Each structure stands twice: as structure tokens, then as C-alpha cells.
Amino acid sequence: MSSKDLGSTENLLGASGRVTSRSTLVSSGASMDDILDKLKLLNYHKDFCKPNQFPLLHRFYFLNPHSNPNEQLYYFTSLFGWLMKVLNRSFETPGQFDDPNATCATIAGELKKLGIAFDFGPAKLKQGYGEAVLYALQSVVDLAITESKLGLKKPVQRLDDYPEEAEVDMDAEVTTEMVEVEANDEEDETFMDLLQNKKNDQEKEVQPLLPKTDPQEWKLEVERVSALLKIQLPNNNKDWRIHLQQMDYHEKSIKELMEITETQLKKISNEIQQTLEQISSREKYINSQFEPLIEQYKSIQDQSSDLKQKYTVSSSTVSELTNELSKISEDLDSVKSKMDELGNGMTDSKPLISIKQGLAKLKTEMKQMDLRTGVIEHTLLHAKMSSKAAPLEPVYFAY
């Protein structure tokens, strides 16, 4: 990491020590790499990751959405709370099960208190990744680097005074059988040497053995061979010791999680109790405020019931009157029809014409009857006169 990369903090900070605007920060190439480099300067892996059991960040963690968004947001809020502690700010680190909307709003408020021009909304921080999260982390990390007053020096390149290492045969494989064979051969060689030395002791005195190899070359050989002599035995999952270690590990993790969950549950229970108290007090206040309105509503409801009864009575009378009106209208219609018939009869001249025709017909019939009676009288008179003069003969009348 060059001094130019480490010195980017001075370029991102203004003359007053505050972070520049968002557009300047984004255009100056603020990325996850820069954030990781500055977090490493602040020893976040020892002071933050190990106590809180967080994994180390990689360069794409806050650039893309995580498979578990809640875990990603919790990592961001916890890291922000730790950076606020580095800045000696009174900030309560939010829990994993806190309300994300309230947590992001609190973080946005803290950024504004630090003098950071945060133009994003809390909803952008709620995602747990993206430009808003990178901007918030970059701004707080820059302030933490400034507050910590780290002395950044130019890198010094040292000369390579170390001896060259011997070449290691990476293809060589060492097994337990090969190690045992080599050990047996060495033991046989040493035993034969001892026998030969005993024979020589009988002839001459034993002289001290001096090493013929160079100590430096011996060290290089040891370094070369030690890497190949490491034997890794496979883990047997059926071994009771492994199960015991797993039980101890799980017990420790459960205890740690129990402490965290107990504190969180206590906090949640306190919040719920406070919320219930607020709801009860608010309910009492609302009841006291709306009690006269409730009484007024009851009185109006009684009046409405009375009016409904009156309405049913009046509706029944109205129905009776409508029935009477229908009957009277029917009688009136019948009377009107009779009057119309009489009026039509008084104004119609057909009856007079029929009467006149009947009178004329009667007159003609009367004339015919008079004529017939005259003829009959004449015949009777003629018969009488003839009967006096002659004996009576039957007289036949012709009609």
C-alpha cells in the first residue's frame, strides 16, 4: 500500500477537518478498498471483529446485496457504532433485532451532528449496501483517522540480506511408512558405526567427532526438510475427544449468545412495557376527552330511535291514506267516465236522426194501415149491400 493511497484522507477532508460533499467524495474514487485500508490502520480486526465475532470484510461486502440482508445491515450498524466509539461520541450501538427504520434515522442524525452533509435518506441506509452506506462509512472512517492522528510515513525499502533458500521439491510426498523406513535405516547405520567404533577403541583412543558440514548449510537443510516432515493425521469424527471439544465450543457459544439475547430481551421487554404504559395513559386521556361526546352520542342515538318510531307510525298512516286515495281516485275515474258518456250522449245527434227516421217510418206505416182499413171498409160495405140484394155467398178477401 503506497503513501499516496494512505494520504487520500487529507484529500477527502477539507481545511476545517470535515468531509467534503457527496459528489466530491464519489468522484474522488471512494471505494471499499480505501475503507478497508483505513479500517486496518484502526486495527478493526482486533478491536472490533474479534470481540464481536464478526468476519473480516472483503472489498465487495457493502457493494452488492447480501444473501442475508439483516446480517449485512447489522454489520454496518455495529461497525458504525464502533467508529463512533473511536471518535469518543456517545452513541448506543443498535442491536440486531432493533427497528431498522429508527436505527437508520439515528445514524443519519449522528452524521449531521458530525457536520457531514448526508443527502441520502434513511431508506438508503436500510438496504445495508450501496452508495449511501459507503459514503457514511467513508466519512466516519476519515474522521476517525483524523482524530487518531496516525503518523503516515513513506515506505522504506530494505535490502535483502537474507541467504537464498534452498529449493523445495513440492512434488515429494512424505508418508508415515517412509518416515519409519528412514528412521530404521538411520538406526541401523548408527548401530554399525558404534560397532566399528568399539573395534577401533581397542586399537586406539577415541577421538571427539567433529561435524564435517557447514552449520549454515545444515540450517538451510533443516528448514527445507522440516516442511516436508509435517504429518497431518486425518480427523476422526467418531473420537470422543473431538465430541468433547465440540461440546465445550458449543457451550461457550451458547453462553455468549444467552448473554446477548438476555440483554436484548430485557431491552425489548422494557420497551414493550413502556409502550403499554404509554398506550394505557393515552387511552385514559382519550376516554376523558371524548366522554362528553360519548354522552352526546347516546342522547342523539335515543332521539334517533324515537324519530324512527315516529317515522314507522307516520309511514303506516301514510300507507293507509295512500290506499284511500287510490280508492277515491278509482271512484273519481268511474264518475268521470260516466259524465263523459252523458256529455257525449247530449252532444250526439244520431239519436235524433234515428227518432226522425222512426217517425217517418211510422207515418208511412200508418198511411198503409189507413189505406188497408179503407179498402177493408169498402169491401165490407160492398158485401153488406150485396148480401141484402142476393143470398149470402162466401166472400174471400185478398190481401
Beta strands, then each sheet from edge to edge (+ up, - down):
end
